[in-house]
Amino acid sequence: MSVTTPRSGPAVGGGARGGGSGPAVRVEPVRGRRDLRRFIDLSWRINAGDPNWVPPLRSDLMTVLRRGKHPFHQHASVEYFLAWRGDRVVGRIAAIVNRTHVEFHEEPLGFFGFFEVERDQEAASALLAAAEDWVRARGMERIRGPASFSTNDETGLAVLVDGFEHPPAIMMAHNPPYYAELIEGAGYEKAKDLLAYMVEGPTPPERLVEGVRRLQQRVGVRIRPVDVRRFGDEVAIIKGIYNTAWARNWGFVPLSDAEFDHLARQLRPVLEPRLCLIAEVGDEPVGFALALPDYNQALRHLKDGRLFPFGIFKLLWYRRRIDAARVLTLGLKPGFRRMGIDAMLYLRIFEEGTKLGYKRAECSWILEDNWDMRRGLERLGAYVYKTYRLYEKAL
């Protein structure tokens, strides 16, 4: 597939390159390792002037994108595209058909992801059109994004639309402010906002501490950290909770065993066991929560996204200065919700994080209409400090 668009006027100005007169935009599929490197390298050029952008690890991104390496590709079809003006790459996109999503939700919905582009409406529209054509040709009737690759993946979900003054927490997206404008300019409408909450302060509200303690005694809930000596068994317990707890969430797609195991391997080196908690009622695991040290505080110093040969030493040096965490997931099995167990998990993370020297924590992402979760966080003193957006378009 190749899409060529003639110049019909000046593109929107700004960004890495503002458009203006020049060759027509053409969109072509990625072919070979050289194109894949161009696909990856574009992020550095687009975001070079943003002091808050944190470069991804190139090795991790290469693993995600290569079809034979990441388990997502076992149940999905993906095509990557580059937008060119002459011999210059000006944008990129991935078109995605996730068969698990189609079957689980019984809806013909495709996705786009890994969206990066200069501030050029013509190039952005051409990239999105290429993704639309590709998923439409595979029977999809709508397209949603950005999702890289899905709500379960670690490479970034949705477009940041508010909170650009703050750097991203670990495994969260960050993008130029004009992306929402370009996506909306291509005919997309908001599908859902995803919120990031911030919790700060040395101590949680005393009324919450007392309330949780009384509740924990009455309900008989045990909150315990994962046992890293039994890591495989603990992962199996969490897997069972995860695919049950989130089954009815908007946009949720169950993780395959291979995906869950891959994610566990990715997270294990940065896991702090005291911040990975399992809630049990009697002998039954009923919920879990996971917070990670915000390694982005260290990764932002690896400007080229490479651990070797010297990046590893920077990472080891700067990780000692990490003073924040991100709570990236918390869930309870049906039948154990609205019992206050979520507050118990949040409070335990707050207390353990404080002992570890963390001054604040991001809790993300939270669906804008998940009022149970939002109210629980706000009782903890949390406030919304970033907003991300997923877009959708009928085909």
ROVOBA-437038 format. One record per residue (C-alpha): y, z, x. Coordinates in steps of 0.25 Angstrom, whole numbers, always signed. Layout:
% residues N
rec v=Y; w=Z; u=X
...
***
This chain:
% residues 395
rec v=+0; w=+0; u=+0
rec v=+14; w=-4; u=+5
rec v=+27; w=-2; u=-3
rec v=+40; w=-8; u=+2
rec v=+53; w=-5; u=-5
rec v=+65; w=-13; u=-2
rec v=+79; w=-7; u=+1
rec v=+87; w=-7; u=-12
rec v=+98; w=+3; u=-7
rec v=+100; w=+15; u=+2
rec v=+90; w=+26; u=+1
rec v=+94; w=+41; u=-1
rec v=+101; w=+45; u=+12
rec v=+97; w=+57; u=+21
rec v=+84; w=+62; u=+27
rec v=+78; w=+57; u=+39
rec v=+83; w=+43; u=+36
rec v=+92; w=+39; u=+24
rec v=+87; w=+26; u=+21
rec v=+98; w=+15; u=+21
rec v=+96; w=+1; u=+24
rec v=+83; w=-3; u=+31
rec v=+69; w=-9; u=+29
rec v=+62; w=-7; u=+16
rec v=+53; w=+5; u=+13
rec v=+38; w=+2; u=+14
rec v=+27; w=+12; u=+11
rec v=+14; w=+10; u=+18
rec v=+1; w=+18; u=+19
rec v=-2; w=+27; u=+31
rec v=-12; w=+19; u=+40
rec v=-17; w=+25; u=+52
rec v=-14; w=+37; u=+61
rec v=+0; w=+31; u=+65
rec v=+4; w=+31; u=+51
rec v=-1; w=+45; u=+48
rec v=+7; w=+50; u=+60
rec v=+19; w=+43; u=+54
rec v=+16; w=+50; u=+41
rec v=+16; w=+64; u=+48
rec v=+27; w=+61; u=+57
rec v=+37; w=+58; u=+46
rec v=+38; w=+73; u=+42
rec v=+45; w=+76; u=+55
rec v=+55; w=+65; u=+54
rec v=+59; w=+68; u=+39
rec v=+60; w=+83; u=+42
rec v=+66; w=+83; u=+56
rec v=+79; w=+88; u=+52
rec v=+75; w=+99; u=+43
rec v=+74; w=+113; u=+50
rec v=+66; w=+119; u=+39
rec v=+54; w=+108; u=+40
rec v=+41; w=+113; u=+46
rec v=+33; w=+102; u=+53
rec v=+18; w=+102; u=+48
rec v=+7; w=+102; u=+58
rec v=+4; w=+88; u=+61
rec v=-11; w=+91; u=+63
rec v=-12; w=+98; u=+50
rec v=-5; w=+86; u=+43
rec v=-13; w=+76; u=+50
rec v=-26; w=+83; u=+45
rec v=-20; w=+84; u=+30
rec v=-17; w=+69; u=+30
rec v=-30; w=+63; u=+36
rec v=-40; w=+60; u=+26
rec v=-52; w=+64; u=+34
rec v=-46; w=+78; u=+38
rec v=-41; w=+85; u=+25
rec v=-50; w=+88; u=+13
rec v=-39; w=+84; u=+3
rec v=-43; w=+70; u=+6
rec v=-57; w=+72; u=+1
rec v=-52; w=+72; u=-14
rec v=-39; w=+64; u=-13
rec v=-34; w=+51; u=-9
rec v=-22; w=+50; u=-1
rec v=-13; w=+39; u=+5
rec v=-1; w=+41; u=+15
rec v=+11; w=+32; u=+15
rec v=+23; w=+29; u=+24
rec v=+36; w=+24; u=+20
rec v=+42; w=+14; u=+31
rec v=+56; w=+8; u=+33
rec v=+53; w=-3; u=+43
rec v=+46; w=+5; u=+54
rec v=+51; w=+19; u=+50
rec v=+43; w=+28; u=+42
rec v=+52; w=+34; u=+31
rec v=+42; w=+42; u=+22
rec v=+28; w=+46; u=+19
rec v=+19; w=+50; u=+7
rec v=+5; w=+53; u=+3
rec v=-1; w=+48; u=-10
rec v=-12; w=+57; u=-15
rec v=-23; w=+57; u=-26
rec v=-30; w=+70; u=-26
rec v=-42; w=+68; u=-34
rec v=-44; w=+83; u=-35
rec v=-31; w=+84; u=-42
rec v=-34; w=+73; u=-51
rec v=-47; w=+79; u=-56
rec v=-43; w=+93; u=-56
rec v=-30; w=+90; u=-65
rec v=-36; w=+78; u=-72
rec v=-23; w=+70; u=-69
rec v=-21; w=+57; u=-62
rec v=-10; w=+63; u=-52
rec v=-7; w=+58; u=-38
rec v=+1; w=+65; u=-27
rec v=+11; w=+61; u=-16
rec v=+13; w=+70; u=-4
rec v=+17; w=+71; u=+11
rec v=+30; w=+65; u=+6
rec v=+40; w=+63; u=+17
rec v=+52; w=+53; u=+17
rec v=+66; w=+50; u=+22
rec v=+77; w=+52; u=+12
rec v=+75; w=+38; u=+7
rec v=+72; w=+36; u=-8
rec v=+66; w=+22; u=-6
rec v=+56; w=+27; u=+4
rec v=+53; w=+39; u=-4
rec v=+51; w=+31; u=-17
rec v=+42; w=+21; u=-10
rec v=+33; w=+32; u=-4
rec v=+31; w=+38; u=-18
rec v=+29; w=+25; u=-24
rec v=+18; w=+22; u=-14
rec v=+11; w=+36; u=-17
rec v=+13; w=+33; u=-32
rec v=+6; w=+19; u=-31
rec v=-5; w=+25; u=-23
rec v=-9; w=+36; u=-33
rec v=-7; w=+27; u=-45
rec v=-17; w=+17; u=-39
rec v=-27; w=+29; u=-39
rec v=-25; w=+32; u=-54
rec v=-14; w=+42; u=-53
rec v=-4; w=+43; u=-64
rec v=+6; w=+53; u=-58
rec v=+10; w=+57; u=-44
rec v=+15; w=+71; u=-39
rec v=+20; w=+76; u=-26
rec v=+23; w=+79; u=-15
rec v=+9; w=+85; u=-13
rec v=+3; w=+85; u=+1
rec v=-8; w=+84; u=-3
rec v=-9; w=+94; u=-15
rec v=-5; w=+108; u=-19
rec v=-16; w=+113; u=-10
rec v=-12; w=+107; u=+3
rec v=-4; w=+113; u=+14
rec v=+5; w=+101; u=+18
rec v=+16; w=+103; u=+8
rec v=+18; w=+102; u=-7
rec v=+30; w=+97; u=-15
rec v=+44; w=+94; u=-11
rec v=+53; w=+105; u=-7
rec v=+65; w=+105; u=-17
rec v=+72; w=+118; u=-14
rec v=+72; w=+128; u=-2
rec v=+74; w=+118; u=+9
rec v=+82; w=+128; u=+18
rec v=+68; w=+136; u=+20
rec v=+57; w=+131; u=+29
rec v=+44; w=+129; u=+22
rec v=+33; w=+139; u=+23
rec v=+19; w=+136; u=+28
rec v=+12; w=+125; u=+20
rec v=+25; w=+122; u=+12
rec v=+33; w=+109; u=+11
rec v=+47; w=+106; u=+16
rec v=+54; w=+93; u=+14
rec v=+68; w=+86; u=+15
rec v=+77; w=+90; u=+2
rec v=+77; w=+75; u=-2
rec v=+63; w=+74; u=-5
rec v=+64; w=+78; u=-20
rec v=+75; w=+68; u=-22
rec v=+67; w=+57; u=-16
rec v=+54; w=+60; u=-25
rec v=+63; w=+61; u=-37
rec v=+69; w=+48; u=-34
rec v=+56; w=+42; u=-34
rec v=+54; w=+46; u=-49
rec v=+47; w=+59; u=-47
rec v=+49; w=+72; u=-56
rec v=+46; w=+86; u=-53
rec v=+32; w=+91; u=-56
rec v=+32; w=+105; u=-51
rec v=+41; w=+114; u=-42
rec v=+33; w=+124; u=-32
rec v=+41; w=+136; u=-28
rec v=+41; w=+144; u=-15
rec v=+44; w=+159; u=-16
rec v=+50; w=+167; u=-5
rec v=+46; w=+182; u=-4
rec v=+55; w=+190; u=+6
rec v=+57; w=+205; u=+9
rec v=+50; w=+216; u=+16
rec v=+44; w=+223; u=+4
rec v=+39; w=+218; u=-10
rec v=+45; w=+224; u=-22
rec v=+40; w=+238; u=-24
rec v=+38; w=+237; u=-39
rec v=+28; w=+225; u=-36
rec v=+21; w=+233; u=-25
rec v=+18; w=+245; u=-35
rec v=+15; w=+235; u=-46
rec v=+5; w=+228; u=-38
rec v=-2; w=+240; u=-32
rec v=-4; w=+246; u=-46
rec v=-9; w=+233; u=-51
rec v=-19; w=+231; u=-40
rec v=-25; w=+245; u=-43
rec v=-26; w=+242; u=-57
rec v=-32; w=+228; u=-56
rec v=-41; w=+231; u=-44
rec v=-37; w=+219; u=-36
rec v=-40; w=+219; u=-21
rec v=-31; w=+210; u=-12
rec v=-37; w=+207; u=+2
rec v=-34; w=+198; u=+13
rec v=-44; w=+187; u=+17
rec v=-55; w=+190; u=+27
rec v=-53; w=+180; u=+38
rec v=-67; w=+184; u=+43
rec v=-73; w=+178; u=+31
rec v=-63; w=+167; u=+30
rec v=-73; w=+157; u=+24
rec v=-77; w=+166; u=+13
rec v=-62; w=+170; u=+10
rec v=-58; w=+155; u=+9
rec v=-69; w=+153; u=-1
rec v=-64; w=+165; u=-10
rec v=-50; w=+160; u=-9
rec v=-55; w=+146; u=-13
rec v=-61; w=+151; u=-25
rec v=-48; w=+158; u=-30
rec v=-39; w=+146; u=-26
rec v=-46; w=+135; u=-34
rec v=-47; w=+145; u=-46
rec v=-33; w=+151; u=-45
rec v=-25; w=+139; u=-45
rec v=-33; w=+130; u=-54
rec v=-23; w=+129; u=-65
rec v=-11; w=+128; u=-56
rec v=-2; w=+116; u=-58
rec v=-6; w=+105; u=-47
rec v=-18; w=+114; u=-42
rec v=-29; w=+106; u=-36
rec v=-42; w=+114; u=-31
rec v=-45; w=+114; u=-17
rec v=-58; w=+108; u=-12
rec v=-67; w=+117; u=-3
rec v=-63; w=+107; u=+9
rec v=-48; w=+109; u=+6
rec v=-49; w=+124; u=+4
rec v=-57; w=+125; u=+17
rec v=-47; w=+116; u=+25
rec v=-35; w=+124; u=+20
rec v=-42; w=+137; u=+24
rec v=-44; w=+131; u=+38
rec v=-29; w=+127; u=+38
rec v=-24; w=+141; u=+34
rec v=-33; w=+150; u=+42
rec v=-26; w=+149; u=+55
rec v=-13; w=+154; u=+48
rec v=-19; w=+163; u=+39
rec v=-15; w=+178; u=+39
rec v=-26; w=+185; u=+32
rec v=-17; w=+196; u=+26
rec v=-10; w=+186; u=+18
rec v=-22; w=+179; u=+12
rec v=-26; w=+188; u=+1
rec v=-38; w=+188; u=-9
rec v=-37; w=+196; u=-22
rec v=-50; w=+202; u=-28
rec v=-53; w=+209; u=-41
rec v=-66; w=+216; u=-39
rec v=-75; w=+206; u=-31
rec v=-68; w=+194; u=-36
rec v=-57; w=+186; u=-28
rec v=-46; w=+183; u=-38
rec v=-34; w=+178; u=-30
rec v=-29; w=+175; u=-17
rec v=-16; w=+173; u=-9
rec v=-12; w=+167; u=+4
rec v=+0; w=+168; u=+12
rec v=+2; w=+162; u=+26
rec v=+12; w=+165; u=+37
rec v=+22; w=+155; u=+37
rec v=+18; w=+147; u=+49
rec v=+29; w=+137; u=+46
rec v=+38; w=+146; u=+53
rec v=+30; w=+143; u=+66
rec v=+26; w=+129; u=+63
rec v=+41; w=+124; u=+61
rec v=+42; w=+126; u=+76
rec v=+31; w=+115; u=+79
rec v=+41; w=+104; u=+77
rec v=+31; w=+92; u=+79
rec v=+20; w=+99; u=+70
rec v=+10; w=+99; u=+82
rec v=+3; w=+112; u=+86
rec v=-2; w=+106; u=+99
rec v=+1; w=+107; u=+111
rec v=+13; w=+116; u=+109
rec v=+15; w=+119; u=+95
rec v=+4; w=+129; u=+94
rec v=+12; w=+138; u=+104
rec v=+24; w=+137; u=+95
rec v=+16; w=+140; u=+83
rec v=+10; w=+153; u=+89
rec v=+24; w=+157; u=+94
rec v=+31; w=+155; u=+81
rec v=+20; w=+161; u=+72
rec v=+23; w=+174; u=+77
rec v=+37; w=+173; u=+70
rec v=+32; w=+170; u=+56
rec v=+38; w=+179; u=+46
rec v=+35; w=+173; u=+33
rec v=+23; w=+169; u=+25
rec v=+19; w=+160; u=+14
rec v=+11; w=+164; u=+2
rec v=+5; w=+150; u=-1
rec v=-6; w=+154; u=-12
rec v=-9; w=+165; u=-22
rec v=-19; w=+163; u=-33
rec v=-27; w=+171; u=-43
rec v=-39; w=+167; u=-51
rec v=-37; w=+166; u=-66
rec v=-40; w=+179; u=-73
rec v=-33; w=+187; u=-62
rec v=-19; w=+182; u=-64
rec v=-7; w=+190; u=-70
rec v=-14; w=+203; u=-64
rec v=-4; w=+204; u=-53
rec v=-14; w=+200; u=-42
rec v=-4; w=+189; u=-37
rec v=+6; w=+200; u=-35
rec v=-4; w=+208; u=-27
rec v=-7; w=+196; u=-18
rec v=+8; w=+193; u=-16
rec v=+11; w=+208; u=-13
rec v=+0; w=+209; u=-3
rec v=+5; w=+196; u=+4
rec v=+19; w=+202; u=+4
rec v=+14; w=+215; u=+10
rec v=+5; w=+209; u=+21
rec v=+15; w=+198; u=+24
rec v=+26; w=+209; u=+27
rec v=+16; w=+216; u=+36
rec v=+14; w=+203; u=+44
rec v=+29; w=+202; u=+46
rec v=+32; w=+192; u=+36
rec v=+46; w=+193; u=+30
rec v=+45; w=+183; u=+18
rec v=+34; w=+174; u=+11
rec v=+35; w=+161; u=+4
rec v=+26; w=+160; u=-9
rec v=+23; w=+146; u=-12
rec v=+21; w=+137; u=-19
rec v=+23; w=+142; u=-33
rec v=+23; w=+133; u=-45
rec v=+36; w=+134; u=-52
rec v=+29; w=+138; u=-66
rec v=+20; w=+148; u=-60
rec v=+27; w=+159; u=-66
rec v=+16; w=+170; u=-63
rec v=+17; w=+167; u=-48
rec v=+32; w=+166; u=-48
rec v=+34; w=+179; u=-55
rec v=+25; w=+186; u=-46
rec v=+32; w=+181; u=-34
rec v=+46; w=+185; u=-40
rec v=+41; w=+199; u=-42
rec v=+38; w=+199; u=-27
rec v=+53; w=+196; u=-25
rec v=+50; w=+181; u=-21
rec v=+60; w=+170; u=-24
rec v=+59; w=+155; u=-25
rec v=+65; w=+149; u=-12
rec v=+59; w=+135; u=-12
rec v=+55; w=+124; u=-23
rec v=+45; w=+113; u=-20
rec v=+43; w=+101; u=-30
rec v=+31; w=+92; u=-34
rec v=+35; w=+79; u=-41
rec v=+27; w=+70; u=-50
rec v=+28; w=+56; u=-55
rec v=+21; w=+48; u=-66
rec v=+15; w=+35; u=-61
***
